[in-house]
Amino acid sequence: MRVLSVRFRGRSALQAQQTHLQRGCLFVPEPDPLPVALTDVWLTVETPSGEAAAWTARVLQVYEGLGVALGFDDPEPVRARFEAWLAAPGGESEAPTEVRWDESLPSVPPPSVATPPARAAADEPDRGLDANGAAGDDPRASMPPGDAAAGPLADQIRAMTTQQRMHLAAHGDRAARLLLVKDPNKTIQAFLLQNPHITLEEVRYLAGSRQASPDALQLIAAHREWSQNAGVVLALVRNPKTPVGSAVRLLDRLGEQELRRLAKSPDVPRGVQLAARKKVNPT
């Protein structure tokens, strides 16, 4: 997918999207060249205050001379993000919204066919998990990513622009990924998940992290390989940041014993707990 970047320069432009979001879409000015209807794009959005987010979107319709309608498989996280942005102060500029194809960022495969985690000679092998996602003998399996990575590389990353960090997240080695997973700009997490060398250990850590963005968690839940791993699935359903709809759908991939634990656990999101109870006791 190509990367379409939208930069809202003023609060009024954000507010104008609320009506469209009620219908499950965004309506943005035309990029050059025009996209093709019914194709998928990787959408990055930046607010007047510099906050950013990224989602996969579909070009629903192109209104030449007016704009482009973009739809989402699950618009709820997008609505929630816009509401949070509008609740924050500032951003009174009336400058027009900027829309462009971002050729400086890597093209991104759709989540459903994203490249599965690879093991390369230049990367660390994924020894921390067994076939069921359980911790193995490697003592690093329980170590939060990033604790061992610091020094000059961290300084270099701090000096990078957002676009440079996105590019590094999508292509960098393990040392860079361990630092970028904690980047304050949560958009970076989605680009980390497109890195062909990301390990299952890293994915599971992010799936269970309370610092993960709902957008990144939804990408993990939609991935064909990762969403089949018991450790990843458990991390997702227990994480309150995972969109409830995605978490509930993943319950079908858990056994009855685990469903019973979730149904009784006070530490899982209420919606997940209730859905687990219904599966254990359908009547």
Buried (B, 14 or more C-beta within 10 A) or exposed (E): BBBBBBBBBBBEBBBBBEEBBEEBBBBBBBBEEEBEEEEBBBBBBBBBEEBBBBBBBBBBEBEEEEBBBBBBBBBBBBBEBBEEBBEEEEBEEEEEBBBEBBEEBBEBBEBEEBBEBEEEEEBBEBEBBEEEBEBBEBEBBEBEBBEEBEEEBBEEBEEBEBBBBBBBBBBBBBBBBBBBBBBEBBBBBBBBBBBBBBBBBBBBBBBBBEEBBBBBBBBBBBBEEBBEBBBBBBBBBBBBBBBBBBBBBBBEBBEEEBBBBBBEEEEBBEBBBEBBBEBBEEE
